[in-house]
Amino acid sequence: MALYLEGQGEISKAIELLHRGLEAAVSVLGEDHPSTLTARNNLASVYESAGDVGRAIALYEPVLADRLRVLGTDHPDTLISRNNLAGAYRASGDVGRAIPLYERTLADRLRVLGEDHPSTLASRNNLAGAYSESGDVDRAIPLYERTLADRLRVLGEDHPSTLASRNNLAGAYNESGDVDRAIALHERTLADQLRVLGADHPETLMSRNNLAAAYETAGDVGRAIAMHEQVLADQLRVLGADHPDTLMSRNNLAFAYDASGVAGRAIALYEEVLVDCVRVLGEDHPITTAVVRNVTAARARGWKFRKPTD
């Protein structure tokens, strides 16, 4: 139930439910029981989804240490913990710390679970994402392409993980400058997500956001703005104003306004979302720092092109 609530954007309710479940597990099963460790892992995951990455890391690190001690290095739950901790490091902006952990987890999953296990495929996808975020998109694209091919073969075309792989690969193509290829893949992925997941699923909303970004890269800023505005409206309705995806969408819409030359509108939206990012996510969260960079650049451009007054 808690993880369902998380998926629906009901983060506060999910956290409350997981805290109660963890307290019960500790009381009945003890600190080292695998179910208690899983409860702690799940609580960390929801904190991460809520944008409280620092708190998530503080939970993930001891869970990994305890699973290593209780379950051993090669237990699937230990591998999950290492993957999750790497993901939290990545979410905090510490990609340099995330990449070695992802690489080790992928190597261990290949050895323990095999090449076609869904968790192994997830590890390869995550490592590709970390390479991309570190600026090494040329290293990321072959990993994304191989992961997509394997997920198509193992999981099928309509599996959510396969759809996620296509979305990620499209994003990497866009980042590498291959915009036409990116748009075609984003459009196909979005059509399939609408059919399989529905219009209001968070992954579908994210795909629409990514397609809008690709249109913007291609120079079709008007089309991008219209899509960003609709995505934001839907995320406000489905996820709520304080969900990290919603905050990121507001940043993206401001970026599109700025690209269209409407600097005043962009700066006003950046300033509004920055206040909310600091309140919800904290000053050091990657989304917050991205907004700071963007509003600083927008202000600088505004001053540069402002006519001097007499």
FIDRENLO-383339 format. One line per 3 residues: number of its first residue (from 0); their letters; for each residue x, y, z of C-alpha. Coordinates in steps of 0.02 Angstrom, whole numbers, plus 50000, padded with zeros to 5 digits. Each point is the difference from the previous one (the first is absolute). Example, Ala and Ser with C-alpha at 12.3 -4.5 7.8 and 13.67 -1.06 7.14 Angstrom:
# residues 2
0	as	50615:49775:50390 | 50069:50172:49967 $
This chain:
# residues 310
0	mal	50000:50000:50000 | 50139:50123:50045 | 50090:49972:49835 $
3	yle	49834:50021:49907 | 49974:50166:50089 | 50176:50052:49951 $
6	gqg	49962:49962:49818 | 49845:50108:50009 | 50097:50146:50073 $
9	eis	49929:49978:50176 | 50174:50011:50074 | 49954:50060:50175 $
12	kai	49873:49861:50023 | 50125:49872:49935 | 50134:50059:50123 $
15	ell	49880:49993:50147 | 49944:49824:49953 | 50180:49939:49977 $
18	hrg	50054:50073:50168 | 49861:49903:50086 | 50047:49841:49906 $
21	lea	50183:50020:50046 | 49960:50025:50184 | 49892:49843:49998 $
24	avs	50136:49899:49911 | 50133:50052:50126 | 49885:49959:50146 $
27	vlg	49944:49830:49936 | 50146:49938:49894 | 50152:50095:50064 $
30	edh	50124:50119:49919 | 50090:49871:49892 | 49853:49905:49928 $
33	pst	49998:50009:49809 | 49824:50072:50003 | 50056:50139:50117 $
36	lta	50145:50039:49885 | 49880:50005:49853 | 49887:50119:50096 $
39	rnn	50147:50116:50031 | 50049:49991:49815 | 49822:50041:49947 $
42	las	49992:50149:50117 | 50163:50066:49927 | 49928:49979:49825 $
45	vye	49847:50104:50040 | 50106:50137:50080 | 50100:50003:49839 $
48	sag	49841:50014:49897 | 49947:50145:50110 | 50163:50089:49960 $
51	dvg	50077:49976:50172 | 50154:49918:49928 | 50111:50036:50150 $
54	rai	49882:49906:50115 | 49986:49859:49873 | 50189:49980:49992 $
57	aly	50010:50000:50190 | 49880:49851:49999 | 50070:49909:49848 $
60	epv	50179:49997:50065 | 49965:49905:50163 | 49875:49886:49912 $
63	lad	50137:49949:49879 | 50123:49974:50142 | 49874:49894:50095 $
66	rlr	49953:49896:49847 | 50185:49967:49965 | 50020:49940:50180 $
69	vlg	49837:49900:50012 | 49971:49938:49823 | 50171:50005:49919 $
72	tdh	50075:50086:49848 | 49911:49901:49865 | 49824:49996:50071 $
75	pdt	49876:50080:49878 | 49939:50119:50137 | 50179:50058:50031 $
78	lis	50020:50033:49814 | 49836:50099:50004 | 50066:50105:50144 $
81	rnn	50161:50039:49908 | 49902:50049:49845 | 49883:50110:50102 $
84	lag	50142:50087:50089 | 50084:50036:49833 | 49835:50072:49938 $
87	ayr	49987:50114:50151 | 50179:50061:49975 | 49954:50036:49819 $
90	asg	49841:50091:50052 | 50101:50107:50119 | 50113:50053:49856 $
93	dvg	50147:49893:50057 | 50018:49904:49837 | 50183:49966:50031 $
96	rai	49955:49901:50154 | 49854:49914:49914 | 50092:49933:49847 $
99	ply	50123:49881:50089 | 49857:49932:50105 | 49893:49971:49845 $
102	ert	50146:49917:49911 | 50032:49882:50145 | 49814:49959:50016 $
105	lad	49986:49962:49815 | 50154:49886:50006 | 49930:49907:50151 $
108	rlr	49826:49982:49925 | 50075:49932:49839 | 50095:49871:50102 $
111	vlg	49860:49956:50123 | 49839:50025:49901 | 50054:49985:49819 $
114	edh	49990:50116:49849 | 49812:49990:49972 | 49938:50024:50177 $
117	pst	49890:50155:50012 | 50107:50068:50141 | 50157:49982:49894 $
120	las	49913:50093:49859 | 49949:50135:50123 | 50180:50017:50059 $
123	rnn	50062:50023:49822 | 49865:50132:49970 | 50047:50091:50161 $
126	lag	50185:50000:49959 | 49962:50072:49828 | 49900:50138:50084 $
129	ays	50143:50042:50116 | 50122:50006:49854 | 49881:50117:49909 $
132	esg	49983:50115:50151 | 50188:50006:50018 | 50011:50068:49822 $
135	dvd	50060:49837:49922 | 49851:49977:49883 | 50106:49905:49873 $
138	rai	50028:49866:50132 | 49817:50004:50053 | 49919:49974:49829 $
141	ply	50072:49825:49963 | 49947:49942:50174 | 49825:50070:49976 $
144	ert	49988:49919:49827 | 50054:49830:50066 | 49882:50012:50150 $
147	lad	49854:50043:49887 | 50038:49855:49883 | 50011:49879:50147 $
150	rlr	49841:50067:50083 | 49905:49981:49836 | 50060:49819:49989 $
153	vlg	49976:49954:50184 | 49853:50108:50057 | 49908:50045:49840 $
156	edh	49954:50163:49915 | 49866:50057:50121 | 50089:49968:50165 $
159	pst	50019:50162:50099 | 50188:49972:50014 | 50014:49982:49811 $
162	las	49903:50162:49977 | 50115:50084:50126 | 50152:49939:49903 $
165	rnn	49934:50075:49838 | 49967:50164:50090 | 50176:50001:50072 $
168	lag	50080:49961:49833 | 49900:50138:49917 | 50061:50120:50133 $
171	ayn	50180:49950:49968 | 49978:50024:49812 | 49932:50175:50036 $
174	esg	50147:50037:50114 | 50123:49943:49866 | 49921:50117:49872 $
177	dvd	49909:49865:49900 | 49834:50092:50021 | 49903:49922:49856 $
180	rai	50037:49825:50065 | 49955:50057:50177 | 49832:50073:49950 $
183	alh	49948:49845:49901 | 50042:49887:50147 | 49918:50115:50127 $
186	ert	49840:50009:49896 | 49991:49811:49984 | 50035:49975:50185 $
189	lad	49867:50126:50050 | 49870:49917:49889 | 50036:49831:50079 $
192	qlr	49999:50069:50177 | 49832:50083:49970 | 49933:49831:49941 $
195	vlg	50082:49892:50134 | 50012:50112:50154 | 49868:50133:49969 $
198	adh	50007:50189:49981 | 50021:50039:50186 | 50138:49877:50044 $
201	pet	50155:50091:50064 | 50109:49915:49868 | 49883:50057:49861 $
204	lms	50005:50177:50067 | 50189:49993:50004 | 50005:49938:49820 $
207	rnn	49895:50148:49944 | 50120:50115:50092 | 50149:49919:49912 $
210	laa	49917:50012:49829 | 49967:50185:50033 | 50185:50023:50040 $
213	aye	50047:49914:49836 | 49883:50115:49903 | 50085:50146:50085 $
216	tag	50172:49936:49953 | 49940:49985:49820 | 49949:50184:50004 $
219	dvg	49811:49972:50009 | 49985:50103:50159 | 49815:50040:49976 $
222	rai	49955:49816:49994 | 50113:49967:50149 | 49917:50136:50106 $
225	amh	49825:49937:49963 | 50050:49823:50051 | 50095:50058:50155 $
228	eqv	49848:50100:50056 | 49884:49851:49980 | 50120:49882:50088 $
231	lad	50016:50121:50145 | 49811:50015:50016 | 49983:49811:50003 $
234	qlr	50140:49976:50126 | 49923:50130:50114 | 49837:49903:49992 $
237	vlg	50074:49825:50014 | 50157:50021:50106 | 49973:50164:50091 $
240	adh	50095:50164:50003 | 50144:49938:50109 | 50043:49839:49909 $
243	pdt	50179:50006:49931 | 49937:49961:49824 | 49881:50148:50009 $
246	lms	50137:50116:50062 | 50113:49943:49858 | 49862:50030:49874 $
249	rnn	49979:50179:50061 | 50187:50023:49975 | 49988:49927:49825 $
252	laf	49855:50113:49953 | 50098:50152:50061 | 50147:49941:49894 $
255	ayd	49887:49990:49847 | 49932:50174:50033 | 50178:50063:50010 $
258	asg	50045:49913:49837 | 49851:50085:49917 | 50064:50171:50051 $
261	vag	49873:50032:50137 | 50132:50029:50134 | 49887:50091:50123 $
264	rai	49875:49857:50004 | 50142:49874:50016 | 50084:50091:50144 $
267	aly	49837:50019:50095 | 49964:49814:49985 | 50179:49954:50047 $
270	eev	49989:50108:50156 | 49835:49921:50052 | 50061:49822:49976 $
273	lvd	50165:50037:50086 | 49908:50048:50159 | 49902:49838:49994 $
276	cvr	50155:49895:49960 | 50094:50069:50149 | 49849:49969:50112 $
279	vlg	49963:49823:49938 | 50168:49932:49942 | 50130:50108:50086 $
282	edh	50136:50113:49932 | 50118:49860:49948 | 49880:49891:49900 $
285	pit	50046:49984:49816 | 49832:50071:49943 | 50025:50152:50112 $
288	tav	50177:50029:49938 | 49939:49982:49819 | 49869:50135:50030 $
291	vrn	50132:50114:50078 | 50112:49979:49848 | 49857:50032:49879 $
294	vta	49931:50155:50086 | 50176:50071:50018 | 50030:49977:49813 $
297	ara	49829:50073:49957 | 50031:50153:50107 | 50171:50024:49920 $
300	rgw	49925:49993:49826 | 49863:50120:50053 | 50128:50129:50059 $
303	kfr	50106:49974:49844 | 49858:50041:49881 | 49915:50135:50104 $
306	kpt	50015:50171:49922 | 50086:50131:50108 | 49889:50135:50070 $
309	d	50036:50186:49993 $
